[in-house]
Amino acid sequence: MDGYTIAFGITNVTHIEKALAQAYRVLKRGGRFLCLELSHVDIPVFKDLYDLYSFQVIPNLGELIAGDRESYQYLVESVRRFPPQERFASMIGEAGFEKVEYENLVGGVVAIHSAIKL
């Protein structure tokens, strides 16, 4: 396999280390790993506003629009439990990947992690 991608899904994985090990296993040498995921805001002022939005607005919108507050509360909490960008990058490296990098988008609301199997 030349590429392994996952978007907005690894926060729901119980054993992230095992998932990364399997990603490494199925990739060919030179294969690229890419992960797009909700992440941790890295701008202090924006973080407080985003926390307010995440914990007060998102679950209420879920209730109003979908009649399902619990799923949206889970979403917010799962993002909070997910490792910060630096730690997740370390986990990718610990799985055997090289050239591990990440880029924050929207102040860290979303991050793209990439790595290569050498």
PDB file as gemmi writes it, atoms N, CA and C in Angstrom:
CRYST1    1.000    1.000    1.000  90.00  90.00  90.00 P 1                      
ATOM      1  N   MET A   1       0.847  -1.162   0.000  1.00  0.00           N  
ATOM      2  CA  MET A   1       0.000   0.000   0.000  1.00  0.00           C  
ATOM      3  C   MET A   1       0.903   1.239   0.000  1.00  0.00           C  
ATOM      4  N   ASP A   2       0.624   2.158  -0.898  1.00  0.00           N  
ATOM      5  CA  ASP A   2       1.440   3.370  -1.016  1.00  0.00           C  
ATOM      6  C   ASP A   2       1.036   4.467  -0.043  1.00  0.00           C  
ATOM      7  N   GLY A   3      -0.217   4.457   0.369  1.00  0.00           N  
ATOM      8  CA  GLY A   3      -0.694   5.500   1.268  1.00  0.00           C  
ATOM      9  C   GLY A   3      -1.731   4.965   2.236  1.00  0.00           C  
ATOM     10  N   TYR A   4      -1.753   5.569   3.400  1.00  0.00           N  
ATOM     11  CA  TYR A   4      -2.722   5.208   4.440  1.00  0.00           C  
ATOM     12  C   TYR A   4      -3.264   6.520   4.973  1.00  0.00           C  
ATOM     13  N   THR A   5      -4.558   6.733   4.825  1.00  0.00           N  
ATOM     14  CA  THR A   5      -5.159   7.983   5.288  1.00  0.00           C  
ATOM     15  C   THR A   5      -6.298   7.690   6.254  1.00  0.00           C  
ATOM     16  N   ILE A   6      -6.459   8.592   7.180  1.00  0.00           N  
ATOM     17  CA  ILE A   6      -7.597   8.540   8.097  1.00  0.00           C  
ATOM     18  C   ILE A   6      -7.979   9.983   8.414  1.00  0.00           C  
ATOM     19  N   ALA A   7      -9.269  10.255   8.382  1.00  0.00           N  
ATOM     20  CA  ALA A   7      -9.743  11.615   8.648  1.00  0.00           C  
ATOM     21  C   ALA A   7     -10.894  11.562   9.645  1.00  0.00           C  
ATOM     22  N   PHE A   8     -10.741  12.296  10.716  1.00  0.00           N  
ATOM     23  CA  PHE A   8     -11.775  12.428  11.741  1.00  0.00           C  
ATOM     24  C   PHE A   8     -12.263  11.068  12.247  1.00  0.00           C  
ATOM     25  N   GLY A   9     -11.324  10.151  12.453  1.00  0.00           N  
ATOM     26  CA  GLY A   9     -11.699   8.830  12.920  1.00  0.00           C  
ATOM     27  C   GLY A   9     -10.824   8.276  14.023  1.00  0.00           C  
ATOM     28  N   ILE A  10      -9.583   8.695  14.078  1.00  0.00           N  
ATOM     29  CA  ILE A  10      -8.669   8.070  15.037  1.00  0.00           C  
ATOM     30  C   ILE A  10      -8.985   8.477  16.478  1.00  0.00           C  
ATOM     31  N   THR A  11      -9.721   9.562  16.667  1.00  0.00           N  
ATOM     32  CA  THR A  11     -10.126   9.919  18.036  1.00  0.00           C  
ATOM     33  C   THR A  11     -11.074   8.872  18.620  1.00  0.00           C  
ATOM     34  N   ASN A  12     -11.693   8.066  17.760  1.00  0.00           N  
ATOM     35  CA  ASN A  12     -12.614   7.027  18.220  1.00  0.00           C  
ATOM     36  C   ASN A  12     -11.951   5.664  18.387  1.00  0.00           C  
ATOM     37  N   VAL A  13     -10.660   5.582  18.120  1.00  0.00           N  
ATOM     38  CA  VAL A  13      -9.932   4.317  18.235  1.00  0.00           C  
ATOM     39  C   VAL A  13      -9.526   4.112  19.690  1.00  0.00           C  
ATOM     40  N   THR A  14      -9.832   2.946  20.226  1.00  0.00           N  
ATOM     41  CA  THR A  14      -9.523   2.654  21.627  1.00  0.00           C  
ATOM     42  C   THR A  14      -8.025   2.507  21.863  1.00  0.00           C  
ATOM     43  N   HIS A  15      -7.345   1.806  20.971  1.00  0.00           N  
ATOM     44  CA  HIS A  15      -5.907   1.550  21.118  1.00  0.00           C  
ATOM     45  C   HIS A  15      -5.172   2.198  19.942  1.00  0.00           C  
ATOM     46  N   ILE A  16      -4.863   3.466  20.081  1.00  0.00           N  
ATOM     47  CA  ILE A  16      -4.236   4.226  19.003  1.00  0.00           C  
ATOM     48  C   ILE A  16      -2.910   3.602  18.596  1.00  0.00           C  
ATOM     49  N   GLU A  17      -2.124   3.148  19.564  1.00  0.00           N  
ATOM     50  CA  GLU A  17      -0.820   2.555  19.256  1.00  0.00           C  
ATOM     51  C   GLU A  17      -0.975   1.348  18.333  1.00  0.00           C  
ATOM     52  N   LYS A  18      -1.985   0.526  18.570  1.00  0.00           N  
ATOM     53  CA  LYS A  18      -2.216  -0.648  17.724  1.00  0.00           C  
ATOM     54  C   LYS A  18      -2.643  -0.236  16.319  1.00  0.00           C  
ATOM     55  N   ALA A  19      -3.462   0.787  16.222  1.00  0.00           N  
ATOM     56  CA  ALA A  19      -3.890   1.271  14.908  1.00  0.00           C  
ATOM     57  C   ALA A  19      -2.699   1.805  14.120  1.00  0.00           C  
ATOM     58  N   LEU A  20      -1.815   2.539  14.795  1.00  0.00           N  
ATOM     59  CA  LEU A  20      -0.622   3.060  14.122  1.00  0.00           C  
ATOM     60  C   LEU A  20       0.303   1.924  13.697  1.00  0.00           C  
ATOM     61  N   ALA A  21       0.427   0.895  14.535  1.00  0.00           N  
ATOM     62  CA  ALA A  21       1.259  -0.263  14.187  1.00  0.00           C  
ATOM     63  C   ALA A  21       0.710  -0.964  12.944  1.00  0.00           C  
ATOM     64  N   GLN A  22      -0.607  -1.071  12.841  1.00  0.00           N  
ATOM     65  CA  GLN A  22      -1.207  -1.702  11.665  1.00  0.00           C  
ATOM     66  C   GLN A  22      -1.036  -0.829  10.423  1.00  0.00           C  
ATOM     67  N   ALA A  23      -1.138   0.472  10.591  1.00  0.00           N  
ATOM     68  CA  ALA A  23      -0.893   1.377   9.463  1.00  0.00           C  
ATOM     69  C   ALA A  23       0.528   1.184   8.953  1.00  0.00           C  
ATOM     70  N   TYR A  24       1.466   1.095   9.875  1.00  0.00           N  
ATOM     71  CA  TYR A  24       2.868   0.889   9.506  1.00  0.00           C  
ATOM     72  C   TYR A  24       3.038  -0.462   8.803  1.00  0.00           C  
ATOM     73  N   ARG A  25       2.390  -1.488   9.320  1.00  0.00           N  
ATOM     74  CA  ARG A  25       2.517  -2.837   8.763  1.00  0.00           C  
ATOM     75  C   ARG A  25       2.049  -2.913   7.313  1.00  0.00           C  
ATOM     76  N   VAL A  26       0.927  -2.277   6.991  1.00  0.00           N  
ATOM     77  CA  VAL A  26       0.355  -2.428   5.645  1.00  0.00           C  
ATOM     78  C   VAL A  26       1.001  -1.529   4.601  1.00  0.00           C  
ATOM     79  N   LEU A  27       1.749  -0.529   5.032  1.00  0.00           N  
ATOM     80  CA  LEU A  27       2.399   0.365   4.073  1.00  0.00           C  
ATOM     81  C   LEU A  27       3.668  -0.257   3.499  1.00  0.00           C  
ATOM     82  N   LYS A  28       3.906   0.017   2.215  1.00  0.00           N  
ATOM     83  CA  LYS A  28       5.177  -0.357   1.599  1.00  0.00           C  
ATOM     84  C   LYS A  28       6.247   0.625   2.056  1.00  0.00           C  
ATOM     85  N   ARG A  29       7.499   0.224   1.897  1.00  0.00           N  
ATOM     86  CA  ARG A  29       8.591   1.170   2.149  1.00  0.00           C  
ATOM     87  C   ARG A  29       8.386   2.380   1.241  1.00  0.00           C  
ATOM     88  N   GLY A  30       8.531   3.553   1.806  1.00  0.00           N  
ATOM     89  CA  GLY A  30       8.282   4.778   1.058  1.00  0.00           C  
ATOM     90  C   GLY A  30       6.829   5.229   1.107  1.00  0.00           C  
ATOM     91  N   GLY A  31       5.967   4.408   1.717  1.00  0.00           N  
ATOM     92  CA  GLY A  31       4.551   4.755   1.818  1.00  0.00           C  
ATOM     93  C   GLY A  31       4.318   5.883   2.811  1.00  0.00           C  
ATOM     94  N   ARG A  32       3.276   6.657   2.569  1.00  0.00           N  
ATOM     95  CA  ARG A  32       2.983   7.833   3.392  1.00  0.00           C  
ATOM     96  C   ARG A  32       1.744   7.606   4.251  1.00  0.00           C  
ATOM     97  N   PHE A  33       1.850   8.030   5.497  1.00  0.00           N  
ATOM     98  CA  PHE A  33       0.745   8.035   6.450  1.00  0.00           C  
ATOM     99  C   PHE A  33       0.254   9.470   6.579  1.00  0.00           C  
ATOM    100  N   LEU A  34      -1.053   9.679   6.464  1.00  0.00           N  
ATOM    101  CA  LEU A  34      -1.659  11.003   6.641  1.00  0.00           C  
ATOM    102  C   LEU A  34      -2.870  10.883   7.553  1.00  0.00           C  
ATOM    103  N   CYS A  35      -2.951  11.782   8.511  1.00  0.00           N  
ATOM    104  CA  CYS A  35      -4.072  11.787   9.450  1.00  0.00           C  
ATOM    105  C   CYS A  35      -4.579  13.218   9.621  1.00  0.00           C  
ATOM    106  N   LEU A  36      -5.836  13.430   9.321  1.00  0.00           N  
ATOM    107  CA  LEU A  36      -6.505  14.713   9.535  1.00  0.00           C  
ATOM    108  C   LEU A  36      -7.456  14.507  10.704  1.00  0.00           C  
ATOM    109  N   GLU A  37      -7.277  15.294  11.755  1.00  0.00           N  
ATOM    110  CA  GLU A  37      -8.070  15.052  12.962  1.00  0.00           C  
ATOM    111  C   GLU A  37      -8.341  16.344  13.720  1.00  0.00           C  
ATOM    112  N   LEU A  38      -9.492  16.399  14.379  1.00  0.00           N  
ATOM    113  CA  LEU A  38      -9.755  17.480  15.324  1.00  0.00           C  
ATOM    114  C   LEU A  38      -8.694  17.405  16.405  1.00  0.00           C  
ATOM    115  N   SER A  39      -8.229  18.554  16.864  1.00  0.00           N  
ATOM    116  CA  SER A  39      -7.073  18.538  17.750  1.00  0.00           C  
ATOM    117  C   SER A  39      -7.197  19.589  18.840  1.00  0.00           C  
ATOM    118  N   HIS A  40      -6.060  19.989  19.383  1.00  0.00           N  
ATOM    119  CA  HIS A  40      -6.022  20.916  20.513  1.00  0.00           C  
ATOM    120  C   HIS A  40      -5.630  22.320  20.047  1.00  0.00           C  
ATOM    121  N   VAL A  41      -6.452  23.292  20.373  1.00  0.00           N  
ATOM    122  CA  VAL A  41      -6.216  24.686  19.998  1.00  0.00           C  
ATOM    123  C   VAL A  41      -4.933  25.176  20.660  1.00  0.00           C  
ATOM    124  N   ASP A  42      -4.111  25.880  19.878  1.00  0.00           N  
ATOM    125  CA  ASP A  42      -2.818  26.333  20.407  1.00  0.00           C  
ATOM    126  C   ASP A  42      -2.698  27.848  20.528  1.00  0.00           C  
ATOM    127  N   ILE A  43      -3.808  28.552  20.423  1.00  0.00           N  
ATOM    128  CA  ILE A  43      -3.825  30.008  20.598  1.00  0.00           C  
ATOM    129  C   ILE A  43      -4.615  30.291  21.878  1.00  0.00           C  
ATOM    130  N   PRO A  44      -3.947  30.764  22.949  1.00  0.00           N  
ATOM    131  CA  PRO A  44      -4.601  30.885  24.261  1.00  0.00           C  
ATOM    132  C   PRO A  44      -5.956  31.601  24.259  1.00  0.00           C  
ATOM    133  N   VAL A  45      -6.058  32.754  23.648  1.00  0.00           N  
ATOM    134  CA  VAL A  45      -7.331  33.496  23.657  1.00  0.00           C  
ATOM    135  C   VAL A  45      -8.403  32.722  22.890  1.00  0.00           C  
ATOM    136  N   PHE A  46      -8.029  32.168  21.767  1.00  0.00           N  
ATOM    137  CA  PHE A  46      -8.956  31.401  20.946  1.00  0.00           C  
ATOM    138  C   PHE A  46      -9.373  30.115  21.669  1.00  0.00           C  
ATOM    139  N   LYS A  47      -8.471  29.532  22.455  1.00  0.00           N  
ATOM    140  CA  LYS A  47      -8.751  28.292  23.181  1.00  0.00           C  
ATOM    141  C   LYS A  47      -9.941  28.466  24.122  1.00  0.00           C  
ATOM    142  N   ASP A  48      -9.965  29.561  24.865  1.00  0.00           N  
ATOM    143  CA  ASP A  48     -11.075  29.798  25.794  1.00  0.00           C  
ATOM    144  C   ASP A  48     -12.405  29.923  25.057  1.00  0.00           C  
ATOM    145  N   LEU A  49     -12.411  30.638  23.944  1.00  0.00           N  
ATOM    146  CA  LEU A  49     -13.631  30.779  23.148  1.00  0.00           C  
ATOM    147  C   LEU A  49     -14.047  29.443  22.545  1.00  0.00           C  
ATOM    148  N   TYR A  50     -13.062  28.694  22.068  1.00  0.00           N  
ATOM    149  CA  TYR A  50     -13.359  27.398  21.461  1.00  0.00           C  
ATOM    150  C   TYR A  50     -13.896  26.410  22.503  1.00  0.00           C  
ATOM    151  N   ASP A  51     -13.340  26.452  23.719  1.00  0.00           N  
ATOM    152  CA  ASP A  51     -13.850  25.597  24.796  1.00  0.00           C  
ATOM    153  C   ASP A  51     -15.310  25.924  25.102  1.00  0.00           C  
ATOM    154  N   LEU A  52     -15.611  27.202  25.184  1.00  0.00           N  
ATOM    155  CA  LEU A  52     -16.989  27.624  25.430  1.00  0.00           C  
ATOM    156  C   LEU A  52     -17.905  27.118  24.316  1.00  0.00           C  
ATOM    157  N   TYR A  53     -17.485  27.315  23.076  1.00  0.00           N  
ATOM    158  CA  TYR A  53     -18.254  26.849  21.922  1.00  0.00           C  
ATOM    159  C   TYR A  53     -18.420  25.326  21.965  1.00  0.00           C  
ATOM    160  N   SER A  54     -17.317  24.622  22.230  1.00  0.00           N  
ATOM    161  CA  SER A  54     -17.339  23.155  22.204  1.00  0.00           C  
ATOM    162  C   SER A  54     -18.274  22.571  23.251  1.00  0.00           C  
ATOM    163  N   PHE A  55     -18.159  23.057  24.469  1.00  0.00           N  
ATOM    164  CA  PHE A  55     -18.894  22.428  25.565  1.00  0.00           C  
ATOM    165  C   PHE A  55     -20.291  23.002  25.782  1.00  0.00           C  
ATOM    166  N   GLN A  56     -20.537  24.220  25.323  1.00  0.00           N  
ATOM    167  CA  GLN A  56     -21.856  24.824  25.528  1.00  0.00           C  
ATOM    168  C   GLN A  56     -22.706  24.833  24.256  1.00  0.00           C  
ATOM    169  N   VAL A  57     -22.093  25.153  23.126  1.00  0.00           N  
ATOM    170  CA  VAL A  57     -22.869  25.327  21.897  1.00  0.00           C  
ATOM    171  C   VAL A  57     -23.052  24.013  21.142  1.00  0.00           C  
ATOM    172  N   ILE A  58     -21.973  23.276  20.906  1.00  0.00           N  
ATOM    173  CA  ILE A  58     -22.063  22.067  20.076  1.00  0.00           C  
ATOM    174  C   ILE A  58     -23.075  21.058  20.629  1.00  0.00           C  
ATOM    175  N   PRO A  59     -23.025  20.677  21.909  1.00  0.00           N  
ATOM    176  CA  PRO A  59     -24.035  19.724  22.402  1.00  0.00           C  
ATOM    177  C   PRO A  59     -25.470  20.262  22.296  1.00  0.00           C  
ATOM    178  N   ASN A  60     -25.643  21.549  22.532  1.00  0.00           N  
ATOM    179  CA  ASN A  60     -26.984  22.133  22.423  1.00  0.00           C  
ATOM    180  C   ASN A  60     -27.478  22.132  20.984  1.00  0.00           C  
ATOM    181  N   LEU A  61     -26.572  22.405  20.035  1.00  0.00           N  
ATOM    182  CA  LEU A  61     -26.955  22.329  18.619  1.00  0.00           C  
ATOM    183  C   LEU A  61     -27.308  20.895  18.238  1.00  0.00           C  
ATOM    184  N   GLY A  62     -26.555  19.941  18.759  1.00  0.00           N  
ATOM    185  CA  GLY A  62     -26.865  18.537  18.503  1.00  0.00           C  
ATOM    186  C   GLY A  62     -28.254  18.167  18.984  1.00  0.00           C  
ATOM    187  N   GLU A  63     -28.612  18.683  20.140  1.00  0.00           N  
ATOM    188  CA  GLU A  63     -29.956  18.440  20.681  1.00  0.00           C  
ATOM    189  C   GLU A  63     -31.020  19.106  19.816  1.00  0.00           C  
ATOM    190  N   LEU A  64     -30.774  20.351  19.453  1.00  0.00           N  
ATOM    191  CA  LEU A  64     -31.742  21.128  18.681  1.00  0.00           C  
ATOM    192  C   LEU A  64     -31.953  20.564  17.276  1.00  0.00           C  
ATOM    193  N   ILE A  65     -30.856  20.266  16.588  1.00  0.00           N  
ATOM    194  CA  ILE A  65     -30.942  19.867  15.180  1.00  0.00           C  
ATOM    195  C   ILE A  65     -31.186  18.367  15.013  1.00  0.00           C  
ATOM    196  N   ALA A  66     -30.463  17.556  15.789  1.00  0.00           N  
ATOM    197  CA  ALA A  66     -30.527  16.104  15.596  1.00  0.00           C  
ATOM    198  C   ALA A  66     -31.274  15.376  16.707  1.00  0.00           C  
ATOM    199  N   GLY A  67     -31.650  16.116  17.767  1.00  0.00           N  
ATOM    200  CA  GLY A  67     -32.295  15.461  18.898  1.00  0.00           C  
ATOM    201  C   GLY A  67     -31.355  14.499  19.610  1.00  0.00           C  
ATOM    202  N   ASP A  68     -30.048  14.801  19.565  1.00  0.00           N  
ATOM    203  CA  ASP A  68     -29.045  13.874  20.093  1.00  0.00           C  
ATOM    204  C   ASP A  68     -27.892  14.632  20.750  1.00  0.00           C  
ATOM    205  N   ARG A  69     -28.132  15.122  21.926  1.00  0.00           N  
ATOM    206  CA  ARG A  69     -27.105  15.858  22.665  1.00  0.00           C  
ATOM    207  C   ARG A  69     -25.916  14.967  23.019  1.00  0.00           C  
ATOM    208  N   GLU A  70     -26.181  13.715  23.398  1.00  0.00           N  
ATOM    209  CA  GLU A  70     -25.133  12.826  23.903  1.00  0.00           C  
ATOM    210  C   GLU A  70     -24.034  12.568  22.876  1.00  0.00           C  
ATOM    211  N   SER A  71     -24.405  12.343  21.620  1.00  0.00           N  
ATOM    212  CA  SER A  71     -23.391  12.081  20.589  1.00  0.00           C  
ATOM    213  C   SER A  71     -22.485  13.282  20.386  1.00  0.00           C  
ATOM    214  N   TYR A  72     -23.052  14.459  20.449  1.00  0.00           N  
ATOM    215  CA  TYR A  72     -22.253  15.664  20.246  1.00  0.00           C  
ATOM    216  C   TYR A  72     -21.410  15.980  21.475  1.00  0.00           C  
ATOM    217  N   GLN A  73     -21.907  15.634  22.640  1.00  0.00           N  
ATOM    218  CA  GLN A  73     -21.106  15.763  23.860  1.00  0.00           C  
ATOM    219  C   GLN A  73     -19.927  14.793  23.795  1.00  0.00           C  
ATOM    220  N   TYR A  74     -20.194  13.574  23.318  1.00  0.00           N  
ATOM    221  CA  TYR A  74     -19.128  12.580  23.155  1.00  0.00           C  
ATOM    222  C   TYR A  74     -18.057  13.089  22.196  1.00  0.00           C  
ATOM    223  N   LEU A  75     -18.481  13.693  21.092  1.00  0.00           N  
ATOM    224  CA  LEU A  75     -17.528  14.238  20.119  1.00  0.00           C  
ATOM    225  C   LEU A  75     -16.576  15.214  20.788  1.00  0.00           C  
ATOM    226  N   VAL A  76     -17.117  16.155  21.522  1.00  0.00           N  
ATOM    227  CA  VAL A  76     -16.302  17.171  22.198  1.00  0.00           C  
ATOM    228  C   VAL A  76     -15.357  16.516  23.201  1.00  0.00           C  
ATOM    229  N   GLU A  77     -15.867  15.574  23.963  1.00  0.00           N  
ATOM    230  CA  GLU A  77     -15.039  14.915  24.977  1.00  0.00           C  
ATOM    231  C   GLU A  77     -13.967  14.028  24.352  1.00  0.00           C  
ATOM    232  N   SER A  78     -14.275  13.375  23.226  1.00  0.00           N  
ATOM    233  CA  SER A  78     -13.278  12.515  22.581  1.00  0.00           C  
ATOM    234  C   SER A  78     -12.125  13.339  22.021  1.00  0.00           C  
ATOM    235  N   VAL A  79     -12.421  14.509  21.521  1.00  0.00           N  
ATOM    236  CA  VAL A  79     -11.354  15.396  21.038  1.00  0.00           C  
ATOM    237  C   VAL A  79     -10.483  15.831  22.210  1.00  0.00           C  
ATOM    238  N   ARG A  80     -11.100  16.107  23.325  1.00  0.00           N  
ATOM    239  CA  ARG A  80     -10.344  16.542  24.507  1.00  0.00           C  
ATOM    240  C   ARG A  80      -9.429  15.434  25.027  1.00  0.00           C  
ATOM    241  N   ARG A  81      -9.880  14.176  24.930  1.00  0.00           N  
ATOM    242  CA  ARG A  81      -9.071  13.037  25.397  1.00  0.00           C  
ATOM    243  C   ARG A  81      -7.951  12.671  24.428  1.00  0.00           C  
ATOM    244  N   PHE A  82      -8.089  13.070  23.171  1.00  0.00           N  
ATOM    245  CA  PHE A  82      -7.090  12.721  22.157  1.00  0.00           C  
ATOM    246  C   PHE A  82      -5.764  13.397  22.496  1.00  0.00           C  
ATOM    247  N   PRO A  83      -4.645  12.712  22.266  1.00  0.00           N  
ATOM    248  CA  PRO A  83      -3.348  13.317  22.608  1.00  0.00           C  
ATOM    249  C   PRO A  83      -3.107  14.634  21.868  1.00  0.00           C  
ATOM    250  N   PRO A  84      -2.442  15.588  22.515  1.00  0.00           N  
ATOM    251  CA  PRO A  84      -2.056  16.825  21.827  1.00  0.00           C  
ATOM    252  C   PRO A  84      -1.156  16.511  20.628  1.00  0.00           C  
ATOM    253  N   GLN A  85      -1.023  17.467  19.740  1.00  0.00           N  
ATOM    254  CA  GLN A  85      -0.313  17.278  18.484  1.00  0.00           C  
ATOM    255  C   GLN A  85       1.090  16.704  18.671  1.00  0.00           C  
ATOM    256  N   GLU A  86       1.867  17.257  19.581  1.00  0.00           N  
ATOM    257  CA  GLU A  86       3.246  16.785  19.787  1.00  0.00           C  
ATOM    258  C   GLU A  86       3.259  15.337  20.264  1.00  0.00           C  
ATOM    259  N   ARG A  87       2.374  15.003  21.185  1.00  0.00           N  
ATOM    260  CA  ARG A  87       2.327  13.630  21.701  1.00  0.00           C  
ATOM    261  C   ARG A  87       1.892  12.662  20.618  1.00  0.00           C  
ATOM    262  N   PHE A  88       0.889  13.036  19.819  1.00  0.00           N  
ATOM    263  CA  PHE A  88       0.447  12.161  18.734  1.00  0.00           C  
ATOM    264  C   PHE A  88       1.572  11.968  17.722  1.00  0.00           C  
ATOM    265  N   ALA A  89       2.311  13.031  17.426  1.00  0.00           N  
ATOM    266  CA  ALA A  89       3.470  12.916  16.524  1.00  0.00           C  
ATOM    267  C   ALA A  89       4.488  11.933  17.095  1.00  0.00           C  
ATOM    268  N   SER A  90       4.722  11.986  18.388  1.00  0.00           N  
ATOM    269  CA  SER A  90       5.648  11.044  19.035  1.00  0.00           C  
ATOM    270  C   SER A  90       5.141   9.611  18.910  1.00  0.00           C  
ATOM    271  N   MET A  91       3.850   9.429  19.075  1.00  0.00           N  
ATOM    272  CA  MET A  91       3.266   8.090  18.954  1.00  0.00           C  
ATOM    273  C   MET A  91       3.462   7.538  17.540  1.00  0.00           C  
ATOM    274  N   ILE A  92       3.321   8.398  16.550  1.00  0.00           N  
ATOM    275  CA  ILE A  92       3.529   7.979  15.158  1.00  0.00           C  
ATOM    276  C   ILE A  92       4.978   7.534  14.975  1.00  0.00           C  
ATOM    277  N   GLY A  93       5.911   8.306  15.507  1.00  0.00           N  
ATOM    278  CA  GLY A  93       7.321   7.934  15.440  1.00  0.00           C  
ATOM    279  C   GLY A  93       7.611   6.640  16.176  1.00  0.00           C  
ATOM    280  N   GLU A  94       6.985   6.456  17.329  1.00  0.00           N  
ATOM    281  CA  GLU A  94       7.177   5.230  18.114  1.00  0.00           C  
ATOM    282  C   GLU A  94       6.662   3.997  17.374  1.00  0.00           C  
ATOM    283  N   ALA A  95       5.721   4.199  16.450  1.00  0.00           N  
ATOM    284  CA  ALA A  95       5.205   3.089  15.639  1.00  0.00           C  
ATOM    285  C   ALA A  95       6.180   2.700  14.536  1.00  0.00           C  
ATOM    286  N   GLY A  96       7.251   3.482  14.358  1.00  0.00           N  
ATOM    287  CA  GLY A  96       8.267   3.158  13.361  1.00  0.00           C  
ATOM    288  C   GLY A  96       8.371   4.137  12.213  1.00  0.00           C  
ATOM    289  N   PHE A  97       7.453   5.076  12.125  1.00  0.00           N  
ATOM    290  CA  PHE A  97       7.471   6.033  11.025  1.00  0.00           C  
ATOM    291  C   PHE A  97       8.616   7.035  11.171  1.00  0.00           C  
ATOM    292  N   GLU A  98       9.041   7.564  10.037  1.00  0.00           N  
ATOM    293  CA  GLU A  98      10.093   8.582   9.982  1.00  0.00           C  
ATOM    294  C   GLU A  98       9.504   9.864   9.394  1.00  0.00           C  
ATOM    295  N   LYS A  99      10.280  10.920   9.506  1.00  0.00           N  
ATOM    296  CA  LYS A  99       9.894  12.229   8.949  1.00  0.00           C  
ATOM    297  C   LYS A  99       8.482  12.622   9.393  1.00  0.00           C  
ATOM    298  N   VAL A 100       8.228  12.465  10.668  1.00  0.00           N  
ATOM    299  CA  VAL A 100       6.909  12.785  11.226  1.00  0.00           C  
ATOM    300  C   VAL A 100       6.781  14.303  11.338  1.00  0.00           C  
ATOM    301  N   GLU A 101       5.719  14.832  10.797  1.00  0.00           N  
ATOM    302  CA  GLU A 101       5.444  16.274  10.841  1.00  0.00           C  
ATOM    303  C   GLU A 101       3.957  16.475  11.102  1.00  0.00           C  
ATOM    304  N   TYR A 102       3.638  17.670  11.569  1.00  0.00           N  
ATOM    305  CA  TYR A 102       2.223  18.028  11.641  1.00  0.00           C  
ATOM    306  C   TYR A 102       2.071  19.510  11.364  1.00  0.00           C  
ATOM    307  N   GLU A 103       0.885  19.855  10.907  1.00  0.00           N  
ATOM    308  CA  GLU A 103       0.547  21.253  10.640  1.00  0.00           C  
ATOM    309  C   GLU A 103      -0.802  21.538  11.280  1.00  0.00           C  
ATOM    310  N   ASN A 104      -0.849  22.579  12.087  1.00  0.00           N  
ATOM    311  CA  ASN A 104      -2.114  23.008  12.674  1.00  0.00           C  
ATOM    312  C   ASN A 104      -2.882  23.854  11.674  1.00  0.00           C  
ATOM    313  N   LEU A 105      -4.170  23.627  11.612  1.00  0.00           N  
ATOM    314  CA  LEU A 105      -5.070  24.443  10.806  1.00  0.00           C  
ATOM    315  C   LEU A 105      -6.072  25.081  11.757  1.00  0.00           C  
ATOM    316  N   VAL A 106      -6.512  26.267  11.440  1.00  0.00           N  
ATOM    317  CA  VAL A 106      -7.483  27.003  12.246  1.00  0.00           C  
ATOM    318  C   VAL A 106      -7.026  27.050  13.709  1.00  0.00           C  
ATOM    319  N   GLY A 107      -5.769  27.389  13.910  1.00  0.00           N  
ATOM    320  CA  GLY A 107      -5.246  27.551  15.259  1.00  0.00           C  
ATOM    321  C   GLY A 107      -5.150  26.268  16.066  1.00  0.00           C  
ATOM    322  N   GLY A 108      -5.164  25.122  15.386  1.00  0.00           N  
ATOM    323  CA  GLY A 108      -5.073  23.844  16.074  1.00  0.00           C  
ATOM    324  C   GLY A 108      -6.403  23.135  16.246  1.00  0.00           C  
ATOM    325  N   VAL A 109      -7.484  23.739  15.792  1.00  0.00           N  
ATOM    326  CA  VAL A 109      -8.780  23.054  15.849  1.00  0.00           C  
ATOM    327  C   VAL A 109      -8.671  21.731  15.084  1.00  0.00           C  
ATOM    328  N   VAL A 110      -7.939  21.777  13.988  1.00  0.00           N  
ATOM    329  CA  VAL A 110      -7.673  20.604  13.162  1.00  0.00           C  
ATOM    330  C   VAL A 110      -6.172  20.535  12.934  1.00  0.00           C  
ATOM    331  N   ALA A 111      -5.626  19.324  12.879  1.00  0.00           N  
ATOM    332  CA  ALA A 111      -4.209  19.144  12.567  1.00  0.00           C  
ATOM    333  C   ALA A 111      -4.062  18.031  11.536  1.00  0.00           C  
ATOM    334  N   ILE A 112      -3.068  18.198  10.669  1.00  0.00           N  
ATOM    335  CA  ILE A 112      -2.702  17.164   9.706  1.00  0.00           C  
ATOM    336  C   ILE A 112      -1.348  16.616  10.127  1.00  0.00           C  
ATOM    337  N   HIS A 113      -1.293  15.329  10.406  1.00  0.00           N  
ATOM    338  CA  HIS A 113      -0.032  14.649  10.717  1.00  0.00           C  
ATOM    339  C   HIS A 113       0.369  13.833   9.491  1.00  0.00           C  
ATOM    340  N   SER A 114       1.648  13.855   9.176  1.00  0.00           N  
ATOM    341  CA  SER A 114       2.145  13.047   8.068  1.00  0.00           C  
ATOM    342  C   SER A 114       3.446  12.377   8.470  1.00  0.00           C  
ATOM    343  N   ALA A 115       3.707  11.243   7.844  1.00  0.00           N  
ATOM    344  CA  ALA A 115       4.928  10.490   8.126  1.00  0.00           C  
ATOM    345  C   ALA A 115       5.177   9.532   6.967  1.00  0.00           C  
ATOM    346  N   ILE A 116       6.379   8.985   6.948  1.00  0.00           N  
ATOM    347  CA  ILE A 116       6.772   8.057   5.886  1.00  0.00           C  
ATOM    348  C   ILE A 116       7.338   6.789   6.509  1.00  0.00           C  
ATOM    349  N   LYS A 117       7.036   5.667   5.886  1.00  0.00           N  
ATOM    350  CA  LYS A 117       7.659   4.402   6.270  1.00  0.00           C  
ATOM    351  C   LYS A 117       8.903   4.240   5.407  1.00  0.00           C  
ATOM    352  N   LEU A 118      10.059   4.296   6.035  1.00  0.00           N  
ATOM    353  CA  LEU A 118      11.314   4.133   5.290  1.00  0.00           C  
ATOM    354  C   LEU A 118      11.830   2.720   5.408  1.00  0.00           C  
TER     355      LEU A 118                                                      
END                                                                             
